[in-house]
Amino acid sequence: MEFFVTSAAPSRQRTDCAIVGIFDKGELSAAASELDAKLGGQIARLVKKGDIRGKAGDLLLLADVSGVPCERIVLVGLGGRTNFKRKQYRKVLSAALATVAKTGARDAISYLSLDAVSDADSYSLARTSAEIVGNTAYRIPDQKTANKRPKSLLTRFGFGAANRTDKTNAERGLEHGRGIVAGMGLMRDLANLAPNVCTPTYLGNAAKTLAREHRSIRATVLGEAECRRLKMGSFLSVSAGSVEPPKFIVLEYKGGEKGAAPVALVGKGVTFDTGGISLKPPPAMDEMKFDMSGAASVFGAFKAVAELKLPINLVGVIPAVENMPDGKATKPGDIVKSMSGLTIEILNTDAEGRLILCDAITYARRFKPAVVIDIATLTGACVVALGNQRAGLFSNDDELSVALDQAGKRAEDLAWPMPIGEEYAEGLKSNFADCANVGGREGGAITAACFLAKFAEGMRWAHLDIAGTAYLGGAQKSSTGRPVPLLVDYLINK
């Protein structure tokens, strides 16, 4: 998709489709008023007839218009002027683009930002617009042999700016949005693949492909023997019951000053999670192909950073496994030794994500990172606590927690700060090992974070539990691309 900014008046800008707004009670937006004057009052007459009333999301397509350089006009209801904020902007632009996608338009220009959006500037609106366009154009890499969803013909999207200053800011917003869209697309492509396709080996090869596409990225893939030499007993315990060999993937991006401490992103890569011996119930088990969404988000962040050529150093650590029940599988009651040297009593083999992440966090220490952020679909308890709207945010560093929280707000990819502490970690005590891999039922998302915190001592560390936000279930089953926007916003502002 090609993105551009124009400050030309809507009545002078040639395009296949112009998107303009109508406020509540039929009040024409600035762009609609200008086009209406060139159309001899046609838009005003349609409003008066009640063909469009201006309620948020109302739509009306005008085809074969004459007297203006645009071939089509999509009129979209904006709701009340005082309520026209960023959230509403996202809703109405999404609706308008869905209508554009049903036409033969190959390019479109949105003028919805010409009227003030009270809680957003031209940069954030342009970035949001690029993300909406990317999400509208995205198609799941399905294996259907018929009835495939047709692709939109739209290949160029323009953002209408009011003046030269807005144009400069909008161009920067579109550029950042383009990078975020690319990253979200890669994350979604990987997470949406069937689990018999997207195996740990597939993820390892995907890392090498990403490195070939971007010379700024280096990929290293460690096999089982190498991980055993590194004494990653916790990581390897999860893959013990699977015929799929584990892969430990390391990505490096060096865009910052030589020797500057990198940001380390650690992503959970369980390509399918049966729960192991602690077998999950059958309903919705198919959705456990999304249990590698943390890993996929690290791929997405690297893709975006490389596209944007950000001046930072970045490390990605991705432990990739499949968790299966088998005669060789790890059992409840087994004790394993982590790379850090700490021993872990396995009380529940379905609490496997923390077992691979703890060794990955330990491995990340060798890069002397400025911060470590792990991302994982870790606990159902987090979904119970926060639903599907916000990721759980845990950290041992208040400044880092605030930075990630603010990044989520700017990106409209929200997280919610959650507590950790010794009072919660009490439940992880074991009579037989240094710690257990689960605590009690209460505060399950918190005790999981407390487990990881043990392996992040002495580092600035944060944990994002994305179990509720990384994908949609049921009839809408698919990856959301979150938290790529949050991560990339944090890295842009880093």
Secondary structure as the mmCIF struct_conf table of DSSP 4:
data_model
#
loop_
_struct_conf.conf_type_id
_struct_conf.id
_struct_conf.beg_label_comp_id
_struct_conf.beg_label_asym_id
_struct_conf.beg_label_seq_id
_struct_conf.end_label_comp_id
_struct_conf.end_label_asym_id
_struct_conf.end_label_seq_id
STRN STRN1 GLU A 2 THR A 6
BEND BEND1 ALA A 8 ALA A 8
TURN_TY1_P TURN_TY1_P1 PRO A 10 ARG A 12
STRN STRN2 THR A 15 THR A 15
BEND BEND2 ASP A 16 ASP A 16
STRN STRN3 ALA A 18 PHE A 23
HELX_RH_3T_P HELX_RH_3T_P1 ASP A 24 GLY A 26
STRN STRN4 GLU A 27 LEU A 28
HELX_LH_PP_P HELX_LH_PP_P1 SER A 29 SER A 29
HELX_RH_AL_P HELX_RH_AL_P1 ALA A 30 LYS A 38
TURN_TY1_P TURN_TY1_P2 LEU A 39 GLY A 41
HELX_RH_AL_P HELX_RH_AL_P2 GLN A 42 LYS A 49
TURN_TY1_P TURN_TY1_P3 GLY A 50 GLY A 50
BEND BEND3 ASP A 51 ASP A 51
TURN_TY1_P TURN_TY1_P4 ALA A 56 GLY A 57
STRN STRN5 LEU A 59 ALA A 63
BEND BEND4 ASP A 64 ASP A 64
BEND BEND5 GLY A 67 PRO A 69
STRN STRN6 CYS A 70 CYS A 70
BEND BEND6 GLU A 71 GLU A 71
STRN STRN7 ARG A 72 GLY A 79
HELX_RH_3T_P HELX_RH_3T_P2 ARG A 81 ASN A 83
HELX_RH_AL_P HELX_RH_AL_P3 ARG A 86 ALA A 101
TURN_TY1_P TURN_TY1_P5 LYS A 102 LYS A 102
BEND BEND7 THR A 103 THR A 103
BEND BEND8 ARG A 106 ARG A 106
STRN STRN8 ASP A 107 SER A 110
HELX_RH_3T_P HELX_RH_3T_P3 LEU A 112 LEU A 114
BEND BEND9 ASP A 115 ASP A 115
TURN_TY1_P TURN_TY1_P6 SER A 118 ASP A 119
HELX_RH_AL_P HELX_RH_AL_P4 SER A 122 ALA A 137
BEND BEND10 THR A 145 ALA A 146
HELX_LH_PP_P HELX_LH_PP_P2 LYS A 148 SER A 152
STRN STRN9 ARG A 156 GLY A 160
BEND BEND11 ALA A 162 ASN A 163
HELX_RH_AL_P HELX_RH_AL_P5 ARG A 164 ASN A 192
BEND BEND12 LEU A 193 LEU A 193
TURN_TY1_P TURN_TY1_P7 PRO A 195 VAL A 197
BEND BEND13 CYS A 198 CYS A 198
HELX_RH_AL_P HELX_RH_AL_P6 PRO A 200 GLU A 213
TURN_TY1_P TURN_TY1_P8 ARG A 215 SER A 216
STRN STRN10 ILE A 217 LEU A 222
HELX_RH_AL_P HELX_RH_AL_P7 GLU A 224 ARG A 229
TURN_TY1_P TURN_TY1_P9 LEU A 230 LYS A 231
HELX_RH_AL_P HELX_RH_AL_P8 GLY A 233 SER A 239
TURN_TY1_P TURN_TY1_P10 ALA A 240 GLY A 241
BEND BEND14 VAL A 243 GLU A 244
HELX_LH_PP_P HELX_LH_PP_P3 PRO A 245 PRO A 246
STRN STRN11 LYS A 247 LYS A 254
BEND BEND15 GLY A 256 GLY A 256
TURN_TY1_P TURN_TY1_P11 LYS A 258 GLY A 259
HELX_LH_PP_P HELX_LH_PP_P4 ALA A 260 PRO A 262
STRN STRN12 VAL A 263 GLY A 267
STRN STRN13 GLY A 269 ASP A 273
TURN_TY1_P TURN_TY1_P12 GLY A 276 ILE A 277
BEND BEND16 SER A 278 SER A 278
HELX_LH_PP_P HELX_LH_PP_P5 LEU A 279 PRO A 281
BEND BEND17 PRO A 282 PRO A 282
TURN_TY1_P TURN_TY1_P13 PRO A 283 ALA A 284
HELX_RH_3T_P HELX_RH_3T_P4 MET A 285 MET A 292
HELX_RH_AL_P HELX_RH_AL_P9 SER A 293 LEU A 308
TURN_TY1_P TURN_TY1_P14 LYS A 309 LYS A 309
BEND BEND18 PRO A 311 ILE A 312
STRN STRN14 ASN A 313 ASN A 323
TURN_TY1_P TURN_TY1_P15 GLY A 327 LYS A 328
BEND BEND19 ALA A 329 ALA A 329
TURN_TY1_P TURN_TY1_P16 PRO A 332 GLY A 333
STRN STRN15 ILE A 335 LYS A 337
TURN_TY1_P TURN_TY1_P17 MET A 339 SER A 340
BEND BEND20 GLY A 341 GLY A 341
STRN STRN16 THR A 343 GLU A 345
BEND BEND21 LEU A 347 LEU A 347
TURN_TY1_P TURN_TY1_P18 THR A 349 ASP A 350
HELX_RH_AL_P HELX_RH_AL_P10 GLY A 353 ALA A 364
HELX_RH_3T_P HELX_RH_3T_P5 ARG A 365 PHE A 367
BEND BEND22 ALA A 370 ALA A 370
STRN STRN17 VAL A 371 ALA A 376
HELX_RH_AL_P HELX_RH_AL_P11 GLY A 380 LEU A 386
TURN_TY1_P TURN_TY1_P19 GLY A 387 GLN A 389
STRN STRN18 ALA A 391 SER A 395
BEND BEND23 ASN A 396 ASN A 396
HELX_RH_AL_P HELX_RH_AL_P12 ASP A 398 ALA A 411
TURN_TY1_P TURN_TY1_P20 GLU A 412 GLU A 412
STRN STRN19 ALA A 415 PRO A 417
HELX_RH_AL_P HELX_RH_AL_P13 GLU A 422 ALA A 425
HELX_RH_3T_P HELX_RH_3T_P6 GLU A 426 LEU A 428
BEND BEND24 ASN A 431 ASP A 434
STRN STRN20 CYS A 435 ALA A 436
BEND BEND25 ASN A 437 ASN A 437
BEND BEND26 ARG A 441 ARG A 441
TURN_TY1_P TURN_TY1_P21 GLU A 442 GLY A 443
HELX_RH_AL_P HELX_RH_AL_P14 GLY A 444 PHE A 455
TURN_TY1_P TURN_TY1_P22 ALA A 456 GLY A 458
BEND BEND27 MET A 459 MET A 459
STRN STRN21 TRP A 461 ASP A 465
TURN_TY1_P TURN_TY1_P23 ALA A 467 THR A 469
BEND BEND28 ALA A 470 ALA A 470
STRN STRN22 TYR A 471 LEU A 472
HELX_RH_3T_P HELX_RH_3T_P7 GLY A 474 GLN A 476
STRN STRN23 SER A 478 SER A 479
TURN_TY1_P TURN_TY1_P24 ARG A 482 PRO A 483
HELX_RH_AL_P HELX_RH_AL_P15 VAL A 484 ASN A 493
#
